[in-house]
Structures are given as C-alpha cells and as structure tokens.
Amino acid sequence: MEYEAVIGMEVHVEINTKSKVFCACSTHFSAPANTNVCPICLGMPGVLPVLNREMVNKSVAAGLALNCTISRWSKLDRKNYFYPDMAKNYQISQYDLPLCSNGHLDIEVDGQPKSIGITRAHMEEDTARNTHTLGGGQSGVDFNRSGVPLLEIVTEPDLRSAQDAYAYLTALKQILQYLDVSDCNMEEGSLRAEANISVRPKGASVFGTKTEVKNVASFSGVMKAIEYEIKRQVELIESGGAVEQETRGWDPDRGITFTQRKKESAHDYRYFPEPDLVPVVVDAAWEQRIRESLPELPLPRKHRFMEQYGLSDYDANVLTGTQAMADYFEAAVQADADAKKTANWIMGDLQALLTEAKADISACNVTPACLAEMIRMINDNTISGKIAKEVLAEMFVSGKSPKQIVEEKGLVQITDASAIEGIVRQVLADNPQQVEQFKAGKDRVVGFLVGQVMKASRGKANPEKVNEILRNELAK
C-alpha cells in the first residue's frame, strides 16, 4: 500500500521588543541568569500584567504578511499547567479568539508554487528556561526568558513532505526577518519549530493519528525528524501496530524520534479568559497604519527582480534571501551598475569576504555606490577583472573608494597597444622553448604565455589586448 504524509507546523517566534510582554523587564538574551526579572514575570501573587503595545503591532504585521484576518476583538486566556518553567502554574496565551486567523503563505517547492493555510497566529508569553548542566544531579531555572513576547503560528495540515516543511519554514523565517518581527535565531531559541505528522493511505480523506515532534534545533533537523517519523509510522502500521498520539523528541546523534509524553488535548489545560487583562481591540485605522508600513516581501521581490533586472530564478532567490542583501543589490544597481554583473560580484567575491569575516552585508565596508563604481571601472577598462578582485579586498578592509585604491597602488589597467607589445616581445624572448612548442602546433602554450605577460605587467595589462597582440607576434 502507498502512504502519504500529512504535516502541520507550529512555530513559536520570540518577538524582538525591548521589554517583555506583560512587564518592563528587558528581553536581552545574554544577561546573567535571573537578572531580567520582576514580581510580574516571576509570577508573584497579586501582581497585574500590562500588555506590551509593540507586541501587538508586530504580531499584526506578521498576521498581515501571512494574509490573515486581523480580529477586531480578541482576548487573552490562561492555559493552566504545572511545570517548573512556569512559576504562576499557568501561561497567558490566546485560545478561542486569536489575534490573527485564516491566512495563507505562498511558497515554492522545486520551482512549483504551493499555498500553505495558516490556521492562526496568536500572542502568548514565553516560559522560563530549564538548565540541566549544573552538575551533581542538580537542575536550575532561569526566568530571564519568562514573559518574553511570543507569537505562535499554526498551519493547516497542508504540507506533504519534509521538503514542503523546509520550504515553508525558510519562507516564514524570511518574512519575519524582513518585517523585523524577530531575529529568528534558532540557537538562542528565538524560533522553535514543531511538526505534527501523520500518515494515511494515498487517496484517503481521513487523517491518521498524529505525533508532535519537539526540540529540533535546525531546519535540516526538522526535515530529518519528519522523514524518520514518516518511515516509523508506515512501518508500525504495516506491522499491525497503531500510531499513538504523543509528543516525541528528536535525537540528532542517533537520528531518531523518541517518546516524551502522551499528547494532551485542549481541555486538559482548562483554558479560561485572563481576568487581569482587557480585550485587545485592533480597529481598522490601527490595522491600516501597520499595513502601510509593511515592506515588500521576499517572494514578490524575487519575482520583481527576475522581471525588472533579468535575473535568473537562482540569482533572484539568493539576492532576496535577506532584506539587507536585496537592499544592497538594488542600491548598487541604482548607482548605475550592470544588474547581472552586480549580482555576480555580490554572490561571489563579496559573499566570500563576508563569510570569511563572519560579517553581515548590512555592516559591510564596501558601500553599494563603491561596488557600482568598481564595476563601471571594469566596464570602461580602467581596471581588469583580476585587479578588481584585489581592489574589492582592499575596499572590504579599508572602506576606501575603488578610485582612491587604484590611484594609490597604481593599478590602472594598461590598454596602450605599444606598451603591451613591448611586454609581449620581452616575454617571447624569455621563453624560446614555449615559442618553439607553439610553432610545432601546441596551441595550449598560449595560455602559459598570456599568464607570463600578465605577471610581467603585474596584472595590469588588458587581457583581451594581450591575447590579440600575443597571437599577432607569434604569427610573425
């Protein structure tokens, strides 16, 4: 029997506000344990929470970017459970009336468009962080993270493969970063993805029993966990067993999922309206202000780059990977640089320098205007492509303009035919053996001789003229 997977994703995103969702404590990640705390986020009796307005603004922005309906009236609820990371023994969240609902995110999988339904995106507070590395069998709780603003984004069960899930998560992360809603740093827990996975006979309309896989630290890990879980469920069913609804963890070292606990249902949490917070009312004017502030999103921008600048699907996809890179590219093109050449320099040599320096393009010493100036200098034969690599490396370190670097180092390209002829004749005189090989029909020695001419000119001779003059001299 053939089976198909049915997958839904739950993504928890920490919203990058300066203060927590219900108090004025800082959300700074690397502060010493239990220093960004107060009676509210420590869950002391009698304290009263106050909702962070910026949390609502950024949550609405995310909802609009995901094509959701923004509720005119929503409320916060208490989700009751006991666990060491929740001092109040309840989490403030949203249950039946979320802020954002009924949306969709358009993605591309292997070049094919696909729409993933967004069931809801609701506000809640993050929990504290449990640590089990204190030694001596001791564990600790760091409440710095308790009360950090959190947006939970839940999809419809529209994903059918691990590749679908990867494409969805990548697209979602791009959008959230474009909006400046979150840095989406998975290592710091700013984005946490959980997959709900079930399998069913191909063509069936009824869903199978799902499992939820938690604690996956990367998108590639999510893919591997989904692939393993699909295989495990199919083998379990075909051997006569039954899939149980449960929460499972992911062990990346062994490449397997494992049982953590039996899955709770909503009624197990005894949701009820939060009595200490008023309803959230987002009127049409508030929503419109946020809508007008939204940037151009990654997928539309990618398609525009392809149409406006004639870029390939691959190039446009890379260049719109982050808003900073897309902005950099457009700024360089608007400074009168050729679009395709600009794309090649950004994705090639400049990206290599950034990777080596572990730097981001938004803080790059090479301004878009300077990159454009360098490309124009190549086009008008002031410098060669080889010299340009040297110039770019110097620009990256010093921040100087390409013109200044070329003048200081005497890197102007030699285009004068008589000057190049002199160098070529000297190289031929110094390499009689290679000249004889050419006369004997070994044409490939031309490449060696070109290299010698470029070396003699310190890379400044125009390569096209070198080839032309060298062949003319050899023909003599």
MOZIJO-V541843 format. One record per residue. N is the residue number from 0. PSI is psi in radians with two decimals (999 if undefined). OMEGA is omega as a letter, one per 40 degrees, with the letter a starting at -180 (* if undefined). D_FIRST is the distance of its C-alpha to the first C-alpha in whole Angstrom. Layout:
n:N psi:PSI omega:OMEGA d_first:D_FIRST
n:N psi:PSI omega:OMEGA d_first:D_FIRST
This chain:
n:0 psi:2.44 omega:i d_first:0
n:1 psi:2.45 omega:a d_first:4
n:2 psi:2.71 omega:i d_first:7
n:3 psi:2.60 omega:i d_first:10
n:4 psi:2.57 omega:i d_first:13
n:5 psi:2.07 omega:a d_first:16
n:6 psi:2.37 omega:i d_first:19
n:7 psi:2.63 omega:a d_first:23
n:8 psi:2.45 omega:i d_first:26
n:9 psi:2.11 omega:a d_first:29
n:10 psi:2.19 omega:i d_first:32
n:11 psi:2.16 omega:a d_first:36
n:12 psi:2.18 omega:i d_first:38
n:13 psi:2.18 omega:a d_first:42
n:14 psi:2.32 omega:a d_first:44
n:15 psi:1.08 omega:i d_first:47
n:16 psi:2.82 omega:a d_first:50
n:17 psi:-0.52 omega:a d_first:53
n:18 psi:2.89 omega:a d_first:53
n:19 psi:3.04 omega:a d_first:51
n:20 psi:-0.53 omega:a d_first:50
n:21 psi:0.10 omega:i d_first:52
n:22 psi:3.11 omega:a d_first:55
n:23 psi:0.13 omega:a d_first:57
n:24 psi:2.58 omega:i d_first:56
n:25 psi:2.62 omega:i d_first:55
n:26 psi:0.18 omega:a d_first:51
n:27 psi:2.22 omega:a d_first:52
n:28 psi:-0.76 omega:a d_first:49
n:29 psi:0.30 omega:i d_first:51
n:30 psi:2.64 omega:i d_first:54
n:31 psi:2.62 omega:a d_first:55
n:32 psi:2.37 omega:i d_first:53
n:33 psi:0.65 omega:i d_first:54
n:34 psi:-0.49 omega:i d_first:57
n:35 psi:1.15 omega:a d_first:55
n:36 psi:2.79 omega:i d_first:55
n:37 psi:3.06 omega:a d_first:57
n:38 psi:-0.52 omega:a d_first:58
n:39 psi:-0.94 omega:a d_first:55
n:40 psi:-0.14 omega:i d_first:52
n:41 psi:-0.02 omega:i d_first:53
n:42 psi:0.57 omega:i d_first:53
n:43 psi:2.57 omega:a d_first:56
n:44 psi:2.44 omega:i d_first:57
n:45 psi:-0.08 omega:a d_first:59
n:46 psi:2.74 omega:a d_first:58
n:47 psi:2.19 omega:i d_first:57
n:48 psi:2.67 omega:i d_first:54
n:49 psi:2.20 omega:a d_first:55
n:50 psi:2.35 omega:i d_first:52
n:51 psi:2.05 omega:a d_first:52
n:52 psi:-0.65 omega:a d_first:53
n:53 psi:-0.53 omega:i d_first:51
n:54 psi:-0.74 omega:i d_first:48
n:55 psi:-0.78 omega:i d_first:48
n:56 psi:-0.86 omega:a d_first:49
n:57 psi:-0.56 omega:i d_first:46
n:58 psi:-0.71 omega:i d_first:43
n:59 psi:-0.73 omega:i d_first:44
n:60 psi:-0.79 omega:i d_first:44
n:61 psi:-0.74 omega:i d_first:41
n:62 psi:-0.74 omega:i d_first:40
n:63 psi:-0.71 omega:i d_first:41
n:64 psi:-0.42 omega:i d_first:40
n:65 psi:0.26 omega:i d_first:36
n:66 psi:0.57 omega:a d_first:37
n:67 psi:2.79 omega:i d_first:38
n:68 psi:2.25 omega:i d_first:40
n:69 psi:2.15 omega:a d_first:43
n:70 psi:2.32 omega:i d_first:44
n:71 psi:-0.45 omega:a d_first:48
n:72 psi:2.02 omega:i d_first:48
n:73 psi:2.90 omega:a d_first:45
n:74 psi:2.89 omega:i d_first:46
n:75 psi:2.62 omega:a d_first:45
n:76 psi:2.83 omega:i d_first:44
n:77 psi:2.16 omega:i d_first:44
n:78 psi:1.89 omega:a d_first:41
n:79 psi:2.15 omega:i d_first:42
n:80 psi:2.75 omega:i d_first:41
n:81 psi:2.17 omega:i d_first:43
n:82 psi:2.58 omega:a d_first:42
n:83 psi:-0.43 omega:a d_first:45
n:84 psi:0.06 omega:a d_first:44
n:85 psi:1.65 omega:a d_first:45
n:86 psi:-0.56 omega:a d_first:49
n:87 psi:-0.26 omega:a d_first:49
n:88 psi:0.26 omega:i d_first:46
n:89 psi:2.68 omega:i d_first:45
n:90 psi:2.34 omega:i d_first:43
n:91 psi:2.11 omega:a d_first:45
n:92 psi:-2.86 omega:i d_first:42
n:93 psi:2.44 omega:a d_first:41
n:94 psi:-1.48 omega:a d_first:39
n:95 psi:-0.26 omega:i d_first:39
n:96 psi:1.32 omega:a d_first:41
n:97 psi:2.87 omega:a d_first:40
n:98 psi:-0.70 omega:a d_first:42
n:99 psi:2.43 omega:a d_first:39
n:100 psi:2.91 omega:i d_first:36
n:101 psi:0.96 omega:i d_first:34
n:102 psi:-2.92 omega:i d_first:34
n:103 psi:2.68 omega:i d_first:32
n:104 psi:2.15 omega:i d_first:32
n:105 psi:2.24 omega:a d_first:31
n:106 psi:3.02 omega:i d_first:30
n:107 psi:2.24 omega:i d_first:29
n:108 psi:2.04 omega:a d_first:26
n:109 psi:0.70 omega:i d_first:26
n:110 psi:-0.04 omega:a d_first:29
n:111 psi:2.33 omega:a d_first:27
n:112 psi:2.57 omega:i d_first:28
n:113 psi:2.46 omega:i d_first:26
n:114 psi:2.21 omega:a d_first:28
n:115 psi:2.10 omega:a d_first:27
n:116 psi:2.42 omega:i d_first:28
n:117 psi:1.95 omega:a d_first:31
n:118 psi:-0.83 omega:a d_first:31
n:119 psi:2.74 omega:i d_first:34
n:120 psi:1.96 omega:a d_first:36
n:121 psi:2.68 omega:a d_first:39
n:122 psi:2.55 omega:i d_first:42
n:123 psi:3.09 omega:i d_first:42
n:124 psi:2.56 omega:i d_first:44
n:125 psi:2.84 omega:i d_first:43
n:126 psi:3.01 omega:i d_first:43
n:127 psi:3.03 omega:a d_first:45
n:128 psi:2.13 omega:i d_first:44
n:129 psi:2.38 omega:i d_first:44
n:130 psi:2.41 omega:a d_first:45
n:131 psi:0.56 omega:a d_first:44
n:132 psi:0.38 omega:a d_first:46
n:133 psi:-0.29 omega:a d_first:50
n:134 psi:2.87 omega:i d_first:50
n:135 psi:0.41 omega:i d_first:51
n:136 psi:0.26 omega:a d_first:48
n:137 psi:2.60 omega:i d_first:49
n:138 psi:2.78 omega:i d_first:47
n:139 psi:2.89 omega:i d_first:49
n:140 psi:2.15 omega:i d_first:48
n:141 psi:2.00 omega:a d_first:49
n:142 psi:0.14 omega:i d_first:50
n:143 psi:-0.63 omega:a d_first:50
n:144 psi:-0.30 omega:a d_first:47
n:145 psi:2.12 omega:i d_first:47
n:146 psi:0.03 omega:i d_first:48
n:147 psi:2.39 omega:a d_first:47
n:148 psi:2.37 omega:a d_first:45
n:149 psi:2.39 omega:i d_first:42
n:150 psi:2.15 omega:i d_first:39
n:151 psi:2.15 omega:a d_first:36
n:152 psi:2.10 omega:a d_first:34
n:153 psi:2.25 omega:i d_first:30
n:154 psi:2.86 omega:i d_first:28
n:155 psi:2.84 omega:i d_first:25
n:156 psi:1.08 omega:a d_first:22
n:157 psi:-0.10 omega:a d_first:22
n:158 psi:2.47 omega:a d_first:21
n:159 psi:0.02 omega:a d_first:17
n:160 psi:2.91 omega:i d_first:18
n:161 psi:-0.58 omega:i d_first:20
n:162 psi:-0.68 omega:i d_first:22
n:163 psi:-0.79 omega:a d_first:23
n:164 psi:-0.72 omega:i d_first:24
n:165 psi:-0.77 omega:a d_first:26
n:166 psi:-0.70 omega:i d_first:28
n:167 psi:-0.85 omega:a d_first:28
n:168 psi:-0.70 omega:i d_first:30
n:169 psi:-0.79 omega:i d_first:32
n:170 psi:-0.72 omega:i d_first:33
n:171 psi:-0.78 omega:i d_first:34
n:172 psi:-0.76 omega:i d_first:36
n:173 psi:-0.81 omega:a d_first:38
n:174 psi:-0.81 omega:a d_first:39
n:175 psi:-0.62 omega:i d_first:40
n:176 psi:-0.67 omega:i d_first:42
n:177 psi:-0.68 omega:a d_first:44
n:178 psi:-0.18 omega:a d_first:45
n:179 psi:0.62 omega:i d_first:46
n:180 psi:-0.63 omega:a d_first:44
n:181 psi:2.68 omega:i d_first:43
n:182 psi:-0.22 omega:i d_first:43
n:183 psi:0.57 omega:i d_first:40
n:184 psi:1.83 omega:a d_first:41
n:185 psi:-0.54 omega:i d_first:38
n:186 psi:-0.57 omega:i d_first:40
n:187 psi:0.04 omega:i d_first:42
n:188 psi:0.25 omega:a d_first:40
n:189 psi:-0.41 omega:i d_first:40
n:190 psi:2.20 omega:a d_first:37
n:191 psi:2.16 omega:a d_first:34
n:192 psi:2.34 omega:i d_first:30
n:193 psi:2.32 omega:a d_first:28
n:194 psi:2.31 omega:i d_first:24
n:195 psi:2.07 omega:a d_first:22
n:196 psi:2.33 omega:i d_first:19
n:197 psi:2.88 omega:i d_first:16
n:198 psi:2.73 omega:i d_first:12
n:199 psi:2.76 omega:i d_first:10
n:200 psi:2.45 omega:a d_first:7
n:201 psi:2.29 omega:a d_first:8
n:202 psi:-0.23 omega:i d_first:11
n:203 psi:2.66 omega:i d_first:12
n:204 psi:-0.32 omega:a d_first:15
n:205 psi:2.37 omega:i d_first:16
n:206 psi:2.63 omega:i d_first:16
n:207 psi:3.12 omega:i d_first:15
n:208 psi:2.32 omega:a d_first:17
n:209 psi:2.69 omega:i d_first:19
n:210 psi:2.66 omega:i d_first:21
n:211 psi:2.20 omega:a d_first:24
n:212 psi:2.13 omega:a d_first:25
n:213 psi:3.06 omega:i d_first:29
n:214 psi:0.81 omega:i d_first:32
n:215 psi:2.25 omega:a d_first:30
n:216 psi:-0.01 omega:a d_first:33
n:217 psi:2.83 omega:i d_first:32
n:218 psi:-0.67 omega:i d_first:30
n:219 psi:-0.60 omega:i d_first:28
n:220 psi:-0.68 omega:i d_first:28
n:221 psi:-0.78 omega:i d_first:26
n:222 psi:-0.84 omega:a d_first:23
n:223 psi:-0.70 omega:i d_first:23
n:224 psi:-0.72 omega:i d_first:23
n:225 psi:-0.81 omega:i d_first:20
n:226 psi:-0.73 omega:i d_first:18
n:227 psi:-0.78 omega:a d_first:19
n:228 psi:-0.66 omega:i d_first:18
n:229 psi:-0.84 omega:a d_first:14
n:230 psi:-0.75 omega:a d_first:13
n:231 psi:-0.78 omega:a d_first:15
n:232 psi:-0.72 omega:i d_first:13
n:233 psi:-0.80 omega:a d_first:10
n:234 psi:-0.66 omega:i d_first:11
n:235 psi:-0.78 omega:a d_first:13
n:236 psi:-0.76 omega:a d_first:11
n:237 psi:-0.35 omega:i d_first:9
n:238 psi:0.09 omega:i d_first:12
n:239 psi:0.01 omega:i d_first:13
n:240 psi:-3.06 omega:i d_first:15
n:241 psi:2.45 omega:i d_first:16
n:242 psi:2.33 omega:i d_first:17
n:243 psi:2.48 omega:i d_first:20
n:244 psi:2.06 omega:a d_first:22
n:245 psi:2.91 omega:i d_first:25
n:246 psi:2.28 omega:a d_first:27
n:247 psi:2.61 omega:i d_first:26
n:248 psi:2.97 omega:i d_first:28
n:249 psi:2.19 omega:i d_first:27
n:250 psi:1.77 omega:a d_first:29
n:251 psi:-0.47 omega:a d_first:30
n:252 psi:-0.70 omega:i d_first:31
n:253 psi:-0.21 omega:i d_first:28
n:254 psi:0.62 omega:a d_first:26
n:255 psi:2.79 omega:i d_first:24
n:256 psi:2.76 omega:a d_first:24
n:257 psi:2.66 omega:a d_first:26
n:258 psi:2.31 omega:i d_first:26
n:259 psi:-0.91 omega:i d_first:30
n:260 psi:2.78 omega:i d_first:30
n:261 psi:2.44 omega:a d_first:28
n:262 psi:2.29 omega:i d_first:28
n:263 psi:2.79 omega:i d_first:31
n:264 psi:2.92 omega:a d_first:31
n:265 psi:-0.66 omega:a d_first:34
n:266 psi:-0.33 omega:i d_first:36
n:267 psi:-0.38 omega:a d_first:36
n:268 psi:-0.10 omega:i d_first:38
n:269 psi:0.97 omega:i d_first:41
n:270 psi:2.43 omega:i d_first:41
n:271 psi:2.73 omega:a d_first:44
n:272 psi:2.41 omega:i d_first:47
n:273 psi:1.99 omega:a d_first:49
n:274 psi:-0.26 omega:a d_first:52
n:275 psi:0.06 omega:i d_first:54
n:276 psi:2.40 omega:i d_first:52
n:277 psi:2.81 omega:i d_first:53
n:278 psi:2.72 omega:i d_first:51
n:279 psi:2.08 omega:a d_first:50
n:280 psi:1.88 omega:i d_first:51
n:281 psi:1.82 omega:a d_first:50
n:282 psi:3.06 omega:a d_first:52
n:283 psi:-0.63 omega:a d_first:52
n:284 psi:-0.75 omega:i d_first:54
n:285 psi:-0.83 omega:i d_first:53
n:286 psi:-0.73 omega:a d_first:49
n:287 psi:-0.68 omega:i d_first:51
n:288 psi:-0.73 omega:a d_first:53
n:289 psi:-0.73 omega:i d_first:50
n:290 psi:-0.73 omega:a d_first:48
n:291 psi:-0.33 omega:a d_first:51
n:292 psi:-0.11 omega:a d_first:51
n:293 psi:2.43 omega:i d_first:47
n:294 psi:2.98 omega:i d_first:47
n:295 psi:2.26 omega:a d_first:45
n:296 psi:2.84 omega:a d_first:42
n:297 psi:-0.87 omega:a d_first:40
n:298 psi:-0.84 omega:i d_first:37
n:299 psi:-0.64 omega:a d_first:40
n:300 psi:-0.67 omega:i d_first:43
n:301 psi:-0.85 omega:a d_first:40
n:302 psi:-0.63 omega:i d_first:40
n:303 psi:-0.70 omega:i d_first:44
n:304 psi:-0.70 omega:i d_first:44
n:305 psi:-0.74 omega:a d_first:43
n:306 psi:-0.80 omega:a d_first:45
n:307 psi:-0.66 omega:a d_first:48
n:308 psi:0.01 omega:i d_first:48
n:309 psi:0.50 omega:a d_first:46
n:310 psi:2.70 omega:i d_first:44
n:311 psi:2.88 omega:i d_first:41
n:312 psi:-0.74 omega:a d_first:37
n:313 psi:-0.87 omega:a d_first:37
n:314 psi:-0.79 omega:a d_first:41
n:315 psi:-0.62 omega:i d_first:41
n:316 psi:-0.77 omega:i d_first:38
n:317 psi:-0.79 omega:a d_first:40
n:318 psi:-0.42 omega:i d_first:43
n:319 psi:0.21 omega:a d_first:42
n:320 psi:-0.66 omega:i d_first:40
n:321 psi:2.69 omega:i d_first:43
n:322 psi:-0.63 omega:a d_first:45
n:323 psi:-0.74 omega:a d_first:48
n:324 psi:-0.71 omega:i d_first:47
n:325 psi:-0.74 omega:i d_first:46
n:326 psi:-0.71 omega:a d_first:50
n:327 psi:-0.82 omega:i d_first:51
n:328 psi:-0.85 omega:a d_first:50
n:329 psi:-0.63 omega:i d_first:51
n:330 psi:-0.68 omega:i d_first:55
n:331 psi:-0.75 omega:i d_first:55
n:332 psi:-0.68 omega:i d_first:54
n:333 psi:-0.29 omega:i d_first:57
n:334 psi:0.36 omega:i d_first:59
n:335 psi:0.72 omega:i d_first:59
n:336 psi:2.58 omega:i d_first:57
n:337 psi:2.28 omega:a d_first:55
n:338 psi:-0.84 omega:a d_first:51
n:339 psi:-0.75 omega:i d_first:49
n:340 psi:-0.65 omega:i d_first:52
n:341 psi:-0.78 omega:i d_first:52
n:342 psi:-0.77 omega:a d_first:48
n:343 psi:-0.75 omega:a d_first:48
n:344 psi:-0.68 omega:a d_first:51
n:345 psi:-0.84 omega:a d_first:49
n:346 psi:-0.35 omega:a d_first:46
n:347 psi:-1.67 omega:a d_first:47
n:348 psi:-0.74 omega:a d_first:51
n:349 psi:-0.75 omega:i d_first:51
n:350 psi:-0.62 omega:i d_first:48
n:351 psi:-0.75 omega:i d_first:48
n:352 psi:-0.72 omega:i d_first:52
n:353 psi:-0.75 omega:a d_first:50
n:354 psi:-0.79 omega:a d_first:47
n:355 psi:-0.66 omega:a d_first:50
n:356 psi:-0.05 omega:a d_first:52
n:357 psi:0.80 omega:a d_first:49
n:358 psi:2.85 omega:i d_first:51
n:359 psi:2.59 omega:a d_first:49
n:360 psi:-0.41 omega:a d_first:50
n:361 psi:-0.37 omega:i d_first:52
n:362 psi:0.40 omega:a d_first:55
n:363 psi:2.39 omega:i d_first:55
n:364 psi:-0.45 omega:i d_first:59
n:365 psi:1.84 omega:a d_first:58
n:366 psi:2.73 omega:i d_first:58
n:367 psi:-0.66 omega:a d_first:57
n:368 psi:-0.68 omega:i d_first:60
n:369 psi:-0.66 omega:i d_first:61
n:370 psi:-0.74 omega:i d_first:58
n:371 psi:-0.72 omega:i d_first:59
n:372 psi:-0.72 omega:i d_first:62
n:373 psi:-0.73 omega:i d_first:61
n:374 psi:-0.67 omega:i d_first:59
n:375 psi:-0.60 omega:i d_first:62
n:376 psi:-0.54 omega:i d_first:64
n:377 psi:-0.77 omega:a d_first:61
n:378 psi:-0.63 omega:a d_first:61
n:379 psi:0.24 omega:i d_first:65
n:380 psi:0.36 omega:i d_first:65
n:381 psi:-0.70 omega:i d_first:67
n:382 psi:2.79 omega:i d_first:65
n:383 psi:2.96 omega:i d_first:62
n:384 psi:-0.62 omega:i d_first:58
n:385 psi:-0.78 omega:i d_first:59
n:386 psi:-0.62 omega:a d_first:62
n:387 psi:-0.62 omega:i d_first:60
n:388 psi:-0.72 omega:i d_first:58
n:389 psi:-0.74 omega:i d_first:61
n:390 psi:-0.77 omega:a d_first:62
n:391 psi:-0.75 omega:i d_first:58
n:392 psi:-0.69 omega:i d_first:58
n:393 psi:-0.71 omega:i d_first:62
n:394 psi:-0.72 omega:a d_first:61
n:395 psi:-0.63 omega:a d_first:58
n:396 psi:-0.84 omega:a d_first:61
n:397 psi:-0.45 omega:a d_first:64
n:398 psi:0.11 omega:i d_first:63
n:399 psi:2.81 omega:i d_first:66
n:400 psi:2.70 omega:i d_first:65
n:401 psi:-0.64 omega:i d_first:65
n:402 psi:-0.76 omega:a d_first:68
n:403 psi:-0.74 omega:a d_first:70
n:404 psi:-0.77 omega:a d_first:68
n:405 psi:-0.72 omega:a d_first:69
n:406 psi:-0.74 omega:a d_first:72
n:407 psi:-0.63 omega:a d_first:73
n:408 psi:0.04 omega:i d_first:71
n:409 psi:0.84 omega:a d_first:72
n:410 psi:0.18 omega:a d_first:69
n:411 psi:2.34 omega:a d_first:70
n:412 psi:2.43 omega:i d_first:68
n:413 psi:2.03 omega:i d_first:71
n:414 psi:-0.15 omega:a d_first:71
n:415 psi:2.12 omega:a d_first:74
n:416 psi:-0.72 omega:a d_first:74
n:417 psi:-0.64 omega:i d_first:78
n:418 psi:-0.73 omega:i d_first:76
n:419 psi:-0.65 omega:i d_first:73
n:420 psi:-0.71 omega:i d_first:75
n:421 psi:-0.74 omega:i d_first:77
n:422 psi:-0.75 omega:a d_first:74
n:423 psi:-0.80 omega:a d_first:73
n:424 psi:-0.66 omega:i d_first:76
n:425 psi:-0.73 omega:i d_first:76
n:426 psi:-0.73 omega:i d_first:73
n:427 psi:-0.65 omega:i d_first:73
n:428 psi:-0.59 omega:a d_first:77
n:429 psi:-0.20 omega:a d_first:75
n:430 psi:1.09 omega:a d_first:72
n:431 psi:-0.55 omega:a d_first:74
n:432 psi:-0.75 omega:a d_first:72
n:433 psi:-0.57 omega:i d_first:69
n:434 psi:-0.74 omega:i d_first:71
n:435 psi:-0.67 omega:i d_first:72
n:436 psi:-0.70 omega:i d_first:68
n:437 psi:-0.76 omega:i d_first:67
n:438 psi:-0.50 omega:i d_first:70
n:439 psi:0.05 omega:i d_first:68
n:440 psi:0.08 omega:a d_first:65
n:441 psi:1.51 omega:a d_first:63
n:442 psi:-0.40 omega:a d_first:62
n:443 psi:-0.25 omega:i d_first:60
n:444 psi:-0.23 omega:i d_first:63
n:445 psi:-0.71 omega:i d_first:63
n:446 psi:-0.72 omega:i d_first:61
n:447 psi:-0.78 omega:a d_first:63
n:448 psi:-0.67 omega:i d_first:66
n:449 psi:-0.78 omega:i d_first:64
n:450 psi:-0.68 omega:i d_first:63
n:451 psi:-0.67 omega:i d_first:67
n:452 psi:-0.78 omega:i d_first:68
n:453 psi:-0.66 omega:i d_first:66
n:454 psi:-0.77 omega:a d_first:67
n:455 psi:-0.54 omega:a d_first:70
n:456 psi:0.14 omega:a d_first:70
n:457 psi:0.64 omega:i d_first:68
n:458 psi:0.13 omega:a d_first:65
n:459 psi:-0.24 omega:a d_first:68
n:460 psi:2.48 omega:i d_first:68
n:461 psi:2.06 omega:a d_first:66
n:462 psi:-0.68 omega:a d_first:63
n:463 psi:-0.76 omega:i d_first:63
n:464 psi:-0.58 omega:i d_first:67
n:465 psi:-0.84 omega:i d_first:67
n:466 psi:-0.80 omega:a d_first:65
n:467 psi:-0.87 omega:a d_first:67
n:468 psi:-0.67 omega:a d_first:70
n:469 psi:-0.77 omega:a d_first:69
n:470 psi:-0.63 omega:i d_first:68
n:471 psi:-0.74 omega:a d_first:72
n:472 psi:-0.69 omega:i d_first:73
n:473 psi:-0.61 omega:a d_first:72
n:474 psi:-0.39 omega:i d_first:72
n:475 psi:999 omega:* d_first:76
